[in-house]
Amino acid sequence: MRACLPGGAARAALVLAASAALLQGCAGRTLYRWGEYDEALYAHYKNPQDREAFVERLRVVIDGAEQAGEKVPPGCYAEYGYALYEEARYEDASRYFKLEREKWPESGVLMQKMIGLADRRGGKAPAAPAAAAAVPAKPVPVKATKAAAKPAATRGPAGALERR
């Protein structure tokens, strides 16, 4: 290297190469195991008719993360649960909604409603949370929206609530 570069330049090049090697080793892992989740979701939004492929890819993402002992990305359990809900597999859907609520507490309100929907459709009486049991439920009128015109597969878990 010294034959090619004059004095201080050789040292600078060596320091630069060593720094690059060290920084490459510092590349952090992501917080969640995303797998092909984003690609699968994008492909599904572009072509909702290919639903089976989307559901299978979600299953692969979930299985891969669980087998590796890593976190499943936020929303993945809910998306998979909603796919099961659309197939009238209400008990399985409820289980995945509960997993989403357990792993991601910030989704608790939506997931509790989805669990209730799945349990009612599956013939089970939904278990009301203690705080919600004290407050009587008031019917809320639902307005027709642009989202309601979309196929159910493109609206995700929140889409089921629009049809109530």
Buried (B, 14 or more C-beta within 10 A) or exposed (E): EEEEEEEEEBEEBEEEEEEEEEEEEEEEEEEBBBBBBEEBBEBBEEEBEEBEEBBEBBEBBBEBBEEEEBBBBBBBBBBBBBBBBBEEBBEBBBBBBBBBBEBBEEBBEBBBBBBBBBBEBBEBEBEEEEEBEEEEEEEEEEEEEEEEEEEBBEBBBEBBBBEE
